[in-house]
Amino acid sequence: MIKDLLNPTNFNVMVSKLSDVLVRALDKPLGYAVNWGRIWSLWPVHLETACCSVEFGAASGPRYDVERFGIIEAFGSLRQCDLIVVQGTVTRKMAPRVRMVYDQMPEPKYVIAMGACAITGGLYVDSYNVLPGVDGIIPVDVYVPGCPPRPETLIQGTMLLQEKIKTYYFTTIKERT
């Protein structure tokens, strides 16, 4: 009787059913854990080209402390970062390099356009060499308005991005089950 149960065909069916049970048991909790970590540990790349970088520095300081919202100071390479914060004016000469930085980041990756210059070109939009917004070269997830935006506004933009990530990933987990 045991020999009949352990033949190769029955063994393959048993392993297949066991794998289905394990996937169903671990998929949802593991997905929640991974996405929770993804939401609360954003590693930013800083493209600091104008006065918005001073405000980002203020947001990173002890008064506002963006680390409590999950933005970790990025000391790694581009291949470790998952958030790009475009701060300030982007020129036509800089656009291919911004795209190259974006392409080197691993998936999933997110973009925050910070300041009027990054969103619409700002005061320099009439210039021949300034892009009328960074969304022409990379897809932007959250826009943080202002010239320059206050640190509170950057924190609010980060919270909006986290909510967007949470909504997207947790709904896809629910759809799979």
Secondary structure as UniProt FT lines:
FT   HELIX           2..5
FT   HELIX           8..39
FT   STRAND          44..48
FT   HELIX           52..60
FT   TURN            62..64
FT   HELIX           66..69
FT   HELIX           78..80
FT   STRAND          83..87
FT   TURN            92..94
FT   HELIX           95..104
FT   STRAND          110..114
FT   HELIX           116..120
FT   HELIX           122..124
FT   TURN            125..126
FT   TURN            128..129
FT   HELIX           134..136
FT   STRAND          142..144
FT   HELIX           151..176
//
